[in-house]
Amino acid sequence: MRLSHFGFLLAFALGLLPLAAVRLGAAGVPCDLAAWFPLFFIFVMLPLADAACGVDTVNVVPSAFDEFDRSRFLRALPALALPVWLAVFAYCVWQMTHLALGPLGLLGWLLSAGVLGGVLAITPAHELIHKAGGFERVCGGLLLTSVGYHGFKIEHVRGHHVHVATPLDSSSARLGESVYGFVPRALRLNLRNAWRLEAARLRSAGATPWSPRNEMLRWSALWLLMLAGFGAWLGFAAVPIVVAIGAGAAASLEVINYIEHYGLQRAEIAPGRYARVTHRHSWNASQRLSNWLLFNLQRHSDHHAHARKRYAVLDHHDDSPQLPAGYATLFVLALLPPLWHRVMDERARQAGSIDAGLSPSE
């Protein structure tokens, strides 16, 4: 194992951001302003740190894959996110029901907790649900259920990875599409697709979609039980807070999906049939710090080419479409469509031209 792999522990440091916000309030910063500190850290301080830390384009040699795959340390980190996130989640909800917050402070806490849910719950869940081990997949399902986006466990693996970079995929943003049009569409269609995929699986096995074997129903029941638990603990006012944080986490994920696949399309080789998925059908980024914080999620090109590979051995590909900065920077850029299109549209056109076997100028 490389010394640099200990950098993945930094992901859990983000869980301290809500505590830092509370401490700022105790130190005299107005609580409504302190509530925005996690977002300030992630979207202002982190991009600056990303630029200072540089990029990491070094790949693990294939002969070391087995060693890293067997590493208990590396395998345990995404699963460790489950207790860490649940503690952070409970802390955020508790604070929001006890702090004297105005509308601005409440909005800051909700958005901060939602973005942290995207990082600390959905990102490690994304790693876990692709693995063969039942324990890892269950941990991934629990993380997703905690934010009420458990359909992602089904749709992402059986839908998105099959149809990525085609018009059939609801998580692949079209060239010229705004994030504000993409995110609501993705949230709506991914939920519907998850139900359809699970219903089709059960019908093919001779069972009704309303069977207890339906994964969507089981995770939904657990989510409702979680909402009831928060209501019993903190009162009914906690329930909409929990739902809102989950919605923020899911929306954050779909903004990242927007960034990861914007404008990239696989060639249609026959009506309804598309070229094989390769590392050229997702955007790649190699900012060292962000990849530590996100379990190498930014090496998304290799993930789609080899979905079962563990995060620690995902490769950087020089010939993948390259993002001009890390996800935190591009997240902010995506929220400003005129700037986003100015920066990304021509890059997407060039990536599409290269994939079609043409020079970028043709």
N, C-alpha and C positions, 0 to 999 in steps of 0.2 A: 504494500500500500504506500502511496506517495504521501509525503508530509502535507502536500497541498490538499489532500482529501479531508484533512481536519477543518478546512475552510467551510465545508458543508454544515458544520456546527453553527456557523454564523446565522443560518436561517432562523434558529430558535431565539437568537438575540432580538429579532423583531417583535417577539412576544412581550418584550419589556417596554415597548412604546406606549401602551396605555398607562402603565405605571408611571412612566416619565411624564405623561400629560397630567396625571393627578399630582405628581410632585411639583410640577410647574405651577399648578393652581395653588398648592399649599405655600409656595414661595412668593406668591403675590401676583402672579400673572392671572388676569381675569379668566375664570373657568370657561367662559364661552370661547375665549381665544385659545386657551390651552388645549381644548378639545380637538383642535385642528393640528396639533403638533405631529401626530403619526403621519398624516398626509404630507405635511411640510417635509418631514424626514424622508419619506419614500420618494416624493416627486420633485424635491429640490436638492436635498443633501445627497441622496443616493446617486443621482446622475453626475454630480460633481465628483463624488468618490469613485464612481465608475471610470470617469475620464482619468482620474489620478492613478488608478490601479492598472489601467491598460487592458490588453486582451490576452487571452490564452488560446492559442491555436495548436497546442501540442496534443497529440492523440496517444492513447494507450496502445502499446504494441499488441497484436493479436495473441502472442504467446502468453501474455499476462492476463487475458480475459478470465480464465478459470480461477486464477488467484483472487481477482477482485470480485468475481461472482460468489465465491465462497466466503468472502470477508463478512464476519458477523457484524462488525462495526458498520460497514457500508449498507448492509441489508437492513440493519435495525433503525437507521436514522429516519427513513420515511414513516415507519410505523410509530416511532417515538413522537411524531407530530400529533398523533391522536390524543394522548393525555395532555400534551402541551397546549394544543389548540382548545381543548375542552376547558382547561383552566383559564386561558385567556378569554374565551367566549363568556364563561360564567362571570369573570371579573368585570368585563365590559358591561354586561347586562345589569349586574348588581350596581355598578357605579351610575349607570344611566337612570336607575330607579331611586338613587339616593342623593345624587348631586343636585344642587339648585341650578338648573340649566335653563337658559332662555332658548327660543327657537333656533338661534344660530349655533349655540353650543350643542343642542340636541342633534342638529344636522351634522355637525362636525364629528360627534361621537359615532353616529350611525354610519357615515361614510368611512371613517377611519376603521371601525370594526369590520365593515363590509370588505374593504380592501385587504385588511389583515386576514379575513376569512379566505379570500382568494389565494393569498400567499401561503398561509399556514395550514389550511384545510384542503383546498382543491388542488394545489400544486403537488403535495405529496400523495394525495389520493390518485391523481393522474398517473403517478409512477406505480402505485400499488395495484391498481385494477388491471394492469397489463400483465401481471405476473401469474405464474402457474400455481403458486402456493395458495391454498385456501385461506390461511391466516392472513396473508397480505391482502387478498381480495376483500376479505371481511373488514379489515381495518380501513381499506379504501372506501368501502360502502358506508361505514360508520362516519367517516370524515365527511363524505358527501351528504349523508342524511342530516348531519348536524346543521348544515346550512340549507337544508330543504331542496337540494339539487341532485337527488339520488338517481334521477333518470339518466344523468350523465354517465353513470357506471355502465348502462346498457347501450345507450345511443353512441357514446364515444367509441367504444370498442367495436360494436357490430354495425354501426352506421357511418360515423365520420371516417374511420380508417379504411372503410371500403370505398366510400364515394369522395374522399378528399380531392379538392382541385377539380371538381366537376360541377355542373349545374344541379346535380342531385344532392349535393351536400349543403345542409343548412348552416354549417359552421365555416364555410369558405366564402369570404366576402368577394363580391364582384368588383372589377375595376371600375372606378368612378363612384362606387357606393359609399355613402356616409356611414360613420359608425352609429349615428343616431337612427338610421333606418335599419342597419344590420342587427344591432343588439336585440331590439324587441322581436324581430323576426326569428332570430336564432333561439331566443328563450322559448318562444311559443312553439316553433316547429320541433325543437329538440325534445321537448316534453311529449309532444304528440308522437314523434318517431319512436321514442323509447317505449311507449305503450304499444304501438303497432308491432315493433320488433318482438316484444315479449309475448304479445298475443299470438303472433304467428308461430313462435317457438312452441307455445303450449298446444296450439291447434295441430301442429305437425306431430305432436306426441299423443294426440287423441284426448287432450284435456281442454276444459273451458278456460278462457282468459280470466275468469273470476275465481280460478282455483287458488288455494293457499300456496301453490307452487309459484305463483306469479311474483317475481322479484319486486316489481313496482308496488304491488299491494303490501308486501312485507315491509319494505323500507318506508312506505308511506305511513303504515301503522306505527312504526317505531318513531317516525318524526312527530306524529300526533301525540304519542306518549311523551316525547321530550317536551313538546309545548305545554302539555298538562303539568309536567314536572316543574317547569319554570313558573307556571301560573300558581301552583301550590306553594312554591318557595317564596316568590317575590310579589305575588298578586297578579291579577288579570292584566295590569298595565304592562307587565313584562312580556306578554304574549306577542303583541304587535311589534315590540322592539326586536324580539327574536326573529320574527318573520322578516322584518325590514333589514336586519343584518344579513340574513340569508340571501335576500334578494340582491343586496349590494355585492355579496361575494359572487353570486351567479353572474351578475352583470359585469363584474370585474373580469371574470373568466372569459366572457364572450368578447370583451374588448381585447383581451390577449389573443383570442382566436382570430379576431379581425386583423390584428397585427401579423400573426403567424402565417396567414394564408392569403392576404390581400392581393387580389388581381392575378393570382397564379392559376393556370388551368392546364390540365392534362390534354394532350391531343386526342381528338375523337377519331379512332381508327376504323370504326364502322358505326352504323346507327345504334346509339345506345351503348357502345363499347369504347373504352378509353385505354390509353397507353398505361403500362404498369407504373405504379407509384415509385418514384426514385427520390433521391436527396435533392432534386431540383424542383420539387413541388411544394416546398415550404421555405419560409424565410429563416435564415441562420443569423445568429449573433454570438459573439465570442467575448463579451465583456466579462472579465474574470470574476469580479465581485458579484455581479448579478447572477452569474451562473452558479456560484456558491449558494446564494440566497434562494435560488429557484431549482435546486437539484438538477442543474444542467438543462432546464427546460428550453433555454434559448438555442441549444443545439437540436432544434426541432426538426431540421431537415433529416438528420440521421435517425431520429426517433421514428419518423414516418416510413423511412426506408427499412428499418429494422425494429419493429415495435416492441419486441420482447427484450431487447438489450437493456441492461440496467443503466441507470443514469450516470454512473461513474465511468462507464466505458463508451459513452456516446462520442462519436467523432465530429470534429470540425471538417467541413468540406470547402475548400477554396472555390470550387465551381458551383456551390449552392448560391441561390440569391441571397445577398448579404444586406442586412439592415444597416442603416447608417449610425445607429446608436443602440443602447440597451433598451429593454422593455419599459423601464420606468420613464425614460425620455420619450419613447414612441407612444406610450400611453397618453401622456399629456398632448403630444402632437395630434394623436387621433381625435382628441376632443375639440380640436381646432381645424375643421375640415378644409378650409382654404389652404392653410399651411401644409396639412397632411398631403393633399393632392399635389401641391407644388413639389414636395420632397419625394413622394412615393410613386406617383403615376408613371413617370418616365422610367423609373427603375423597374416597375412591374412590366412595362411594355418590353424593355430590353430582356428581362428574364424570360418572358414568353417567347420572344423571337429566338433566343438561344435554344430554348427547349424544343422549338419546332424545327431546329436544324438550320436556322437562318442566321445571318449576321445581324447584330442589333440595328444596323442602319437600313436593313431591307424591309 
